Structure formats: C-alpha cells, structure tokens
Amino acid sequence: MDRLSKREVQVLALMSTGMLNKEIAEQLDISIDTVKKHTKNIYAKLNLRNRTEAVGYILKSKVNNKN
C-alpha cells in the first residue's frame, strides 16, 4: 500500500465497502472522473485487473497485517 497516494488508499478503502464510483465521489467530494482516475492508478500500481481483485487485495492486506 506504500505505493498508493493517500487519496488512492481512501478510494480503495471505500471500494472495499462495496461503494460505487458515484458514492465514492460524493463521500470524498470529488468528481466521478477523478474516482475513475484513482481507480485506474490503483489497478496499475498494484498490478490488478478489476474491482474484485482490488477488494481481495485490501482484504488480504488486512489479514496479513494481523499476523
């Protein structure tokens, strides 16, 4: 997660709760296009292909941090 900006971490965390781009945009007071850009950057930085993999990544990170 060190590779992600603070905002990207926020977007990823909200994605993991099941929020849609529109909901994330409203929560963070940014545009949907900005959310999409952050999402694209998250996928590229973490070598992920989609939202499902992103959610799996954050869940795996939480489990690994507990050990």
N, CA and C atoms as a LAMMPS dump frame, in Angstrom:
ITEM: TIMESTEP
0
ITEM: NUMBER OF ATOMS
201
ITEM: BOX BOUNDS ff ff ff
-5.0000000000000000e+02 5.0000000000000000e+02
-5.0000000000000000e+02 5.0000000000000000e+02
-5.0000000000000000e+02 5.0000000000000000e+02
ITEM: ATOMS id mol type element x y z
1 1 1 N 0.817 -1.189 0
2 1 2 C 0 0 0
3 1 3 C 0.863 1.257 0
4 2 1 N 2.154 1.073 0.241
5 2 2 C 3.061 2.224 0.259
6 2 3 C 3.108 2.926 -1.089
7 3 1 N 2.789 2.194 -2.135
8 3 2 C 2.852 2.752 -3.481
9 3 3 C 1.687 3.68 -3.787
10 4 1 N 0.638 3.624 -2.989
11 4 2 C -0.564 4.4 -3.254
12 4 3 C -0.52 5.749 -2.547
13 5 1 N -1.126 6.75 -3.199
14 5 2 C -1.27 8.052 -2.547
15 5 3 C -2.327 7.946 -1.452
16 6 1 N -2.366 8.946 -0.61
17 6 2 C -3.354 8.97 0.472
18 6 3 C -4.769 8.871 -0.098
19 7 1 N -5.041 9.595 -1.161
20 7 2 C -6.378 9.589 -1.772
21 7 3 C -6.682 8.23 -2.388
22 8 1 N -5.698 7.611 -3.016
23 8 2 C -5.912 6.282 -3.591
24 8 3 C -6.238 5.265 -2.503
25 9 1 N -5.591 5.375 -1.351
26 9 2 C -5.898 4.489 -0.227
27 9 3 C -7.342 4.708 0.223
28 10 1 N -7.769 5.956 0.259
29 10 2 C -9.153 6.264 0.643
30 10 3 C -10.135 5.655 -0.355
31 11 1 N -9.849 5.815 -1.629
32 11 2 C -10.726 5.257 -2.673
33 11 3 C -10.768 3.74 -2.557
34 12 1 N -9.629 3.117 -2.39
35 12 2 C -9.571 1.662 -2.26
36 12 3 C -10.356 1.188 -1.038
37 13 1 N -10.223 1.89 0.068
38 13 2 C -10.961 1.518 1.279
39 13 3 C -12.464 1.603 1.046
40 14 1 N -12.917 2.643 0.389
41 14 2 C -14.347 2.789 0.115
42 14 3 C -14.824 1.749 -0.905
43 15 1 N -13.972 1.426 -1.871
44 15 2 C -14.307 0.364 -2.822
45 15 3 C -14.548 -0.944 -2.077
46 16 1 N -13.739 -1.192 -1.059
47 16 2 C -13.833 -2.463 -0.335
48 16 3 C -15.126 -2.572 0.469
49 17 1 N -15.809 -1.455 0.677
50 17 2 C -17.096 -1.49 1.376
51 17 3 C -18.252 -1.716 0.421
52 18 1 N -17.945 -1.772 -0.879
53 18 2 C -18.983 -2.002 -1.872
54 18 3 C -19.538 -0.738 -2.491
55 19 1 N -18.948 0.4 -2.17
56 19 2 C -19.434 1.66 -2.741
57 19 3 C -19.166 1.718 -4.237
58 20 1 N -20.085 2.324 -4.939
59 20 2 C -19.943 2.579 -6.37
60 20 3 C -19.146 3.869 -6.569
61 21 1 N -18.64 4.084 -7.792
62 21 2 C -17.856 5.281 -8.076
63 21 3 C -18.61 6.556 -7.695
64 22 1 N -19.893 6.609 -8.012
65 22 2 C -20.693 7.788 -7.705
66 22 3 C -20.737 8.03 -6.195
67 23 1 N -20.899 6.972 -5.433
68 23 2 C -20.952 7.092 -3.973
69 23 3 C -19.604 7.52 -3.397
70 24 1 N -18.53 6.97 -3.962
71 24 2 C -17.183 7.346 -3.524
72 24 3 C -16.949 8.827 -3.814
73 25 1 N -17.34 9.258 -4.997
74 25 2 C -17.186 10.664 -5.382
75 25 3 C -17.925 11.577 -4.408
76 26 1 N -19.137 11.206 -4.072
77 26 2 C -19.919 12.017 -3.133
78 26 3 C -19.279 12.02 -1.744
79 27 1 N -18.82 10.868 -1.301
80 27 2 C -18.209 10.747 0.031
81 27 3 C -16.948 11.597 0.145
82 28 1 N -16.139 11.609 -0.916
83 28 2 C -14.861 12.319 -0.888
84 28 3 C -14.949 13.724 -1.481
85 29 1 N -16.136 14.097 -1.967
86 29 2 C -16.364 15.403 -2.58
87 29 3 C -15.413 15.649 -3.757
88 30 1 N -15.357 14.642 -4.632
89 30 2 C -14.586 14.737 -5.873
90 30 3 C -15.476 14.268 -7.022
91 31 1 N -15.041 14.466 -8.255
92 31 2 C -15.844 14.055 -9.405
93 31 3 C -15.737 12.55 -9.646
94 32 1 N -16.708 12.025 -10.354
95 32 2 C -16.682 10.606 -10.724
96 32 3 C -15.466 10.328 -11.6
97 33 1 N -15.143 11.268 -12.481
98 33 2 C -13.963 11.088 -13.343
99 33 3 C -12.684 10.982 -12.509
100 34 1 N -12.605 11.736 -11.432
101 34 2 C -11.435 11.659 -10.554
102 34 3 C -11.383 10.305 -9.86
103 35 1 N -12.525 9.805 -9.433
104 35 2 C -12.579 8.469 -8.826
105 35 3 C -12.098 7.437 -9.839
106 36 1 N -12.563 7.537 -11.071
107 36 2 C -12.145 6.595 -12.116
108 36 3 C -10.641 6.662 -12.344
109 37 1 N -10.079 7.869 -12.308
110 37 2 C -8.633 8.021 -12.497
111 37 3 C -7.877 7.367 -11.338
112 38 1 N -8.336 7.607 -10.109
113 38 2 C -7.703 6.974 -8.951
114 38 3 C -7.804 5.449 -9.043
115 39 1 N -8.966 4.972 -9.447
116 39 2 C -9.172 3.527 -9.577
117 39 3 C -8.203 2.94 -10.598
118 40 1 N -8.071 3.606 -11.717
119 40 2 C -7.141 3.155 -12.762
120 40 3 C -5.702 3.135 -12.236
121 41 1 N -5.33 4.172 -11.483
122 41 2 C -3.983 4.233 -10.902
123 41 3 C -3.758 3.114 -9.884
124 42 1 N -4.783 2.836 -9.08
125 42 2 C -4.694 1.751 -8.097
126 42 3 C -4.431 0.428 -8.801
127 43 1 N -5.208 0.164 -9.839
128 43 2 C -5.039 -1.088 -10.585
129 43 3 C -3.623 -1.189 -11.148
130 44 1 N -3.132 -0.103 -11.73
131 44 2 C -1.796 -0.116 -12.346
132 44 3 C -0.698 -0.299 -11.295
133 45 1 N -0.797 0.441 -10.204
134 45 2 C 0.25 0.389 -9.18
135 45 3 C 0.304 -0.959 -8.464
136 46 1 N -0.856 -1.592 -8.306
137 46 2 C -0.909 -2.86 -7.574
138 46 3 C -1.001 -4.074 -8.497
139 47 1 N -0.92 -3.823 -9.815
140 47 2 C -0.989 -4.891 -10.81
141 47 3 C -2.289 -5.696 -10.677
142 48 1 N -3.396 -4.973 -10.628
143 48 2 C -4.72 -5.583 -10.522
144 48 3 C -5.493 -5.335 -11.809
145 49 1 N -6.494 -6.172 -12.042
146 49 2 C -7.271 -6.041 -13.271
147 49 3 C -8.657 -5.453 -13.078
148 50 1 N -9.194 -5.561 -11.877
149 50 2 C -10.576 -5.117 -11.692
150 50 3 C -10.87 -4.869 -10.213
151 51 1 N -12.101 -4.438 -9.975
152 51 2 C -12.546 -4.08 -8.625
153 51 3 C -12.519 -5.288 -7.683
154 52 1 N -12.879 -6.44 -8.197
155 52 2 C -12.879 -7.651 -7.369
156 52 3 C -11.476 -7.947 -6.858
157 53 1 N -10.489 -7.859 -7.73
158 53 2 C -9.108 -8.079 -7.303
159 53 3 C -8.658 -7.004 -6.316
160 54 1 N -9.12 -5.78 -6.51
161 54 2 C -8.757 -4.688 -5.602
162 54 3 C -9.31 -4.939 -4.201
163 55 1 N -10.553 -5.376 -4.132
164 55 2 C -11.159 -5.681 -2.835
165 55 3 C -10.432 -6.865 -2.191
166 56 1 N -10.113 -7.878 -2.985
167 56 2 C -9.355 -9.018 -2.465
168 56 3 C -7.997 -8.588 -1.938
169 57 1 N -7.369 -7.657 -2.621
170 57 2 C -6.062 -7.158 -2.198
171 57 3 C -6.146 -6.498 -0.827
172 58 1 N -7.131 -5.641 -0.651
173 58 2 C -7.237 -4.939 0.629
174 58 3 C -7.619 -5.891 1.753
175 59 1 N -8.473 -6.865 1.466
176 59 2 C -8.835 -7.841 2.491
177 59 3 C -7.623 -8.689 2.872
178 60 1 N -6.836 -9.09 1.889
179 60 2 C -5.627 -9.871 2.145
180 60 3 C -4.623 -9.047 2.954
181 61 1 N -4.522 -7.768 2.655
182 61 2 C -3.607 -6.883 3.384
183 61 3 C -4.007 -6.788 4.846
184 62 1 N -5.307 -6.698 5.107
185 62 2 C -5.788 -6.616 6.49
186 62 3 C -5.474 -7.889 7.255
187 63 1 N -5.64 -9.046 6.598
188 63 2 C -5.367 -10.33 7.239
189 63 3 C -3.867 -10.442 7.528
190 64 1 N -3.038 -10.084 6.554
191 64 2 C -1.588 -10.182 6.737
192 64 3 C -1.08 -9.238 7.813
193 65 1 N -1.712 -8.088 7.977
194 65 2 C -1.277 -7.133 8.992
195 65 3 C -1.631 -7.591 10.396
196 66 1 N -2.585 -8.503 10.528
197 66 2 C -2.955 -9.022 11.845
198 66 3 C -1.978 -10.08 12.315
199 67 1 N -1.273 -10.708 11.367
200 67 2 C -0.344 -11.799 11.716
201 67 3 C 1.017 -11.285 12.054
